[in-house]
Amino acid sequence: MKLSFVIPAYNEEKILGDCLDSVFKELNHGNYDAEVIVVNNKSTDHTKEVALAFPLVKVVDENNKGLVFARRAGFMASSGDIIANVDADTILTKGWVETVFKEFGKDGKLVALSGPFIYYDLNFVTRAMVKVFYFFGYIFYAINHFIFNKGAMLQGGNFIVKRDALIKIGGFDTTIEFYGEDTDIAKRISKAGKVLWTFRLPMYTSGRRLKEEGVIMTGLRYAINFFWISVLSKPFTKKHTDIRLG
C-alpha cells in the first residue's frame, strides 16, 4: 500500500519547512512506500523554493487559487493507494504514519480516516475550549452517523482517503471554497465504505485562524457549516479570509 501526502500551500514559506520536516521524520521511522507532493497554489513568496529544497518532494503548480482546487491538483498528481490531505501549517505527531498504515491495513472496508488537531501555539484556556468543541462535534457526528445513518466526520488538514473511493464519489467538489470541504468529502465517501474519526490520530497545527478571528466565532462558523453540509449538502459560509503567519 502506497501513501501519498498532498500538502496545499499558498504563501507558506515561513512554516512549510516544519511541516515537511515532520513528514520525513515520520517516514524515516519505517520502510514505507510513500511520496510527498506540495501544491504551490499561486504563491507570491518563496513557498515553491522551500518545497524544492527537499529533494524528495514533488511540486505541483495550481493557478486556480483555493484549497479544494489545490487538493484536487495534488490528488491528480499522486499515485498512492491512500491520500493524506495535510495542511502546510501542520506537524505530524509521533507514530502518525504508523497509525495510518495500521488502520487501513486491518480494515479493508475503511475508505477514510481522520483525527483531531492539537493547537500547539494557543494558551491552555483556548485549547480547553477547542476540546469542548471537539466533544460536542463528536456527539453530533455520532448521533447523525450511527442513529440517522447520515454523513461522517473528517478534520480538514488531517484526513486520509482511499484513492478508489474518492474516484468513485466524483472527487473533490471545487464549488466549495473553504468551509465544509472536509464534511462534504466525509458525507459522500461514507457511502463508499467505512469512515473512522479517532482521537488516536492527532496532529499539531497552528491556531493562527483562531487567534485572528476568535475561538468562539471560528468554532461557531465551523459548526454551522458542518451542520449545513451534513443536512443540506451545501456550505452556509461561502467566503473565507486567508490567514497567514505575519
C-alpha positions as CSV (number, residue, x, y, z in Angstrom):
1,M,0.0,0.0,0.0
2,K,1.4,3.4,-1.1
3,L,0.7,6.6,0.8
4,S,0.7,10.0,-0.9
5,F,1.0,13.2,1.1
6,V,-0.8,16.1,-0.6
7,I,0.1,19.5,1.0
8,P,-1.6,22.6,-0.4
9,A,0.5,25.8,0.2
10,Y,-0.3,29.4,-0.5
11,N,2.4,31.8,0.8
12,E,3.6,29.4,3.4
13,E,7.4,30.0,3.2
14,K,7.7,30.6,6.9
15,I,6.1,27.3,8.1
16,L,6.1,24.8,5.2
17,G,9.6,23.6,6.1
18,D,8.5,22.5,9.6
19,C,5.6,20.5,8.1
20,L,7.8,18.7,5.6
21,D,10.5,18.0,8.3
22,S,7.8,16.3,10.4
23,V,6.6,14.2,7.4
24,F,10.0,12.9,6.5
25,K,10.9,12.3,10.2
26,E,7.9,10.0,10.4
27,L,8.6,8.3,7.1
28,N,12.2,7.6,8.2
29,H,10.9,5.5,11.1
30,G,9.8,2.7,8.8
31,N,10.2,1.2,5.4
32,Y,7.1,2.9,4.0
33,D,6.1,3.2,0.3
34,A,5.3,6.9,0.2
35,E,5.5,10.1,-1.8
36,V,5.2,13.8,-0.8
37,I,3.5,16.4,-3.0
38,V,3.4,20.1,-2.3
39,V,0.8,22.1,-4.3
40,N,2.0,25.6,-4.9
41,N,-1.3,27.4,-5.0
42,K,-0.4,30.6,-6.8
43,S,2.1,31.7,-4.1
44,T,3.8,35.1,-4.3
45,D,6.5,34.4,-1.8
46,H,9.2,31.7,-1.7
47,T,6.9,28.8,-0.9
48,K,7.9,26.9,-4.0
49,E,11.6,27.3,-3.3
50,V,11.1,26.0,0.2
51,A,9.4,22.9,-1.1
52,L,12.0,22.3,-3.8
53,A,14.8,22.4,-1.2
54,F,13.6,19.0,-0.1
55,P,14.9,16.6,-2.8
56,L,12.2,14.0,-2.4
57,V,9.3,16.5,-2.7
58,K,7.3,16.7,-5.9
59,V,6.0,20.3,-6.5
60,V,2.8,20.9,-8.5
61,D,1.7,24.4,-9.5
62,E,-2.1,25.1,-9.3
63,N,-3.0,28.6,-10.5
64,N,-6.7,28.3,-9.6
65,K,-6.4,29.7,-6.1
66,G,-8.4,27.8,-3.5
67,L,-7.9,25.0,-1.0
68,V,-10.1,22.5,-2.9
69,F,-8.5,23.3,-6.2
70,A,-5.2,22.6,-4.6
71,R,-6.3,19.3,-3.0
72,R,-7.6,18.2,-6.4
73,A,-4.4,19.1,-8.2
74,G,-2.4,17.2,-5.7
75,F,-4.6,14.2,-5.9
76,M,-4.4,14.1,-9.7
77,A,-0.6,14.2,-9.5
78,S,-0.4,11.5,-6.9
79,S,-0.1,7.7,-7.3
80,G,-0.8,6.4,-3.9
81,D,-3.5,3.9,-2.8
82,I,-4.3,6.2,0.1
83,I,-4.0,10.0,0.1
84,A,-3.1,12.0,3.2
85,N,-4.5,15.5,2.9
86,V,-2.3,17.6,5.2
87,D,-2.1,21.4,5.5
88,A,1.1,23.4,5.3
89,D,0.8,24.7,8.9
90,T,0.6,21.2,10.5
91,I,3.2,19.0,12.1
92,L,2.8,15.2,12.3
93,T,2.7,13.6,15.8
94,K,4.9,10.7,16.6
95,G,3.5,7.5,15.2
96,W,1.1,9.2,12.8
97,V,2.2,7.3,9.7
98,E,2.3,4.0,11.6
99,T,-1.3,4.5,12.8
100,V,-2.5,5.3,9.2
101,F,-1.0,2.1,7.8
102,K,-2.2,0.1,10.7
103,E,-5.8,1.3,10.4
104,F,-6.1,0.8,6.7
105,G,-4.2,-2.5,6.8
106,K,-6.6,-4.1,9.3
107,D,-9.8,-3.0,7.8
108,G,-10.4,-3.4,4.1
109,K,-13.7,-1.5,4.3
110,L,-12.1,1.6,5.6
111,V,-12.2,4.4,3.0
112,A,-11.4,7.5,5.1
113,L,-9.5,8.2,8.4
114,S,-9.1,11.3,10.4
115,G,-8.3,12.7,13.8
116,P,-8.2,16.0,15.8
117,F,-5.9,18.9,15.8
118,I,-3.7,19.9,18.7
119,Y,-3.1,23.7,18.6
120,Y,0.5,24.0,19.8
121,D,0.6,27.8,19.9
122,L,-2.6,28.6,21.9
123,N,-2.9,29.0,25.6
124,F,-4.3,26.5,28.0
125,V,-7.8,28.1,28.2
126,T,-8.2,28.3,24.4
127,R,-7.0,24.7,24.0
128,A,-9.6,23.6,26.6
129,M,-12.3,25.4,24.6
130,V,-11.2,23.6,21.5
131,K,-11.6,20.3,23.3
132,V,-15.1,21.2,24.3
133,F,-15.8,22.0,20.6
134,Y,-14.5,18.6,19.6
135,F,-16.6,16.9,22.3
136,F,-19.9,18.4,21.1
137,G,-18.9,17.9,17.5
138,Y,-18.2,14.2,18.1
139,I,-21.6,13.8,19.8
140,F,-23.4,15.4,16.8
141,Y,-21.4,13.2,14.5
142,A,-22.2,10.1,16.4
143,I,-25.9,10.8,16.5
144,N,-26.0,11.7,12.9
145,H,-23.9,8.8,11.7
146,F,-24.9,5.9,14.0
147,I,-28.6,6.7,14.6
148,F,-29.7,8.5,11.4
149,N,-27.1,6.8,9.2
150,K,-26.1,10.1,7.6
151,G,-22.7,11.6,6.9
152,A,-19.5,11.2,8.8
153,M,-16.7,13.4,10.3
154,L,-13.3,14.3,8.9
155,Q,-10.9,17.0,10.1
156,G,-9.7,19.2,7.2
157,G,-5.9,19.1,7.1
158,N,-5.7,15.8,8.9
159,F,-7.6,13.2,6.8
160,I,-6.7,10.3,4.6
161,V,-8.8,8.8,1.9
162,K,-8.6,5.8,-0.4
163,R,-7.9,6.7,-4.0
164,D,-10.5,4.4,-5.5
165,A,-13.2,5.6,-3.1
166,L,-12.5,9.2,-3.8
167,I,-12.7,8.5,-7.6
168,K,-16.0,6.6,-7.0
169,I,-17.7,9.6,-5.4
170,G,-16.5,12.0,-8.1
171,G,-13.5,13.5,-6.3
172,F,-13.4,17.0,-4.7
173,D,-16.2,19.5,-5.1
174,T,-14.5,22.7,-6.3
175,T,-17.6,24.7,-5.9
176,I,-16.9,24.7,-2.2
177,E,-14.3,27.4,-1.5
178,F,-13.2,26.5,2.1
179,Y,-15.7,25.9,4.9
180,G,-17.3,22.4,4.8
181,E,-14.9,20.9,2.2
182,D,-14.0,18.1,4.7
183,T,-17.6,17.5,5.8
184,D,-18.6,17.2,2.1
185,I,-16.0,14.6,1.4
186,A,-16.9,12.7,4.6
187,K,-20.6,12.7,3.8
188,R,-20.1,11.5,0.2
189,I,-17.3,9.0,0.8
190,S,-19.2,7.4,3.7
191,K,-21.5,5.9,1.0
192,A,-18.4,4.0,-0.4
193,G,-17.3,2.4,2.8
194,K,-16.3,3.0,6.4
195,V,-15.2,6.4,7.7
196,L,-13.3,6.5,11.0
197,W,-12.6,9.6,13.1
198,T,-10.3,8.7,16.0
199,F,-8.5,10.5,18.8
200,R,-5.6,8.1,18.2
201,L,-4.6,10.2,15.1
202,P,-3.9,13.7,16.5
203,M,-1.9,16.3,14.5
204,Y,-0.2,19.5,15.7
205,T,-1.4,22.7,13.9
206,S,-1.1,26.5,14.2
207,G,-4.0,28.3,15.9
208,R,-3.5,31.4,13.8
209,R,-7.1,31.4,12.5
210,L,-8.5,31.1,16.0
211,K,-6.2,33.9,17.1
212,E,-7.2,36.2,14.3
213,E,-11.0,35.5,14.2
214,G,-11.6,34.4,17.8
215,V,-12.1,30.8,19.0
216,I,-15.8,31.2,19.7
217,M,-16.6,32.8,16.3
218,T,-14.4,30.3,14.5
219,G,-15.9,27.4,16.3
220,L,-19.4,28.5,15.6
221,R,-18.6,29.1,11.9
222,Y,-17.1,25.5,11.6
223,A,-20.1,24.1,13.5
224,I,-22.7,25.8,11.3
225,N,-21.0,24.7,8.1
226,F,-20.6,21.1,9.5
227,F,-24.4,21.0,10.1
228,W,-25.3,22.7,6.8
229,I,-23.2,20.3,4.7
230,S,-24.4,17.3,6.8
231,V,-28.1,18.1,6.4
232,L,-28.4,20.4,3.4
233,S,-25.3,19.3,1.3
234,K,-24.1,22.8,0.9
235,P,-21.9,25.2,3.0
236,F,-23.5,28.1,4.9
237,T,-20.4,30.3,4.6
238,K,-19.4,31.0,1.0
239,K,-16.2,33.0,1.6
240,H,-13.2,32.9,3.9
241,T,-10.3,35.0,5.0
242,D,-6.7,33.9,4.1
243,I,-4.8,33.7,7.4
244,R,-1.0,33.5,7.1
245,L,1.7,33.9,9.7
246,G,2.8,37.6,9.7
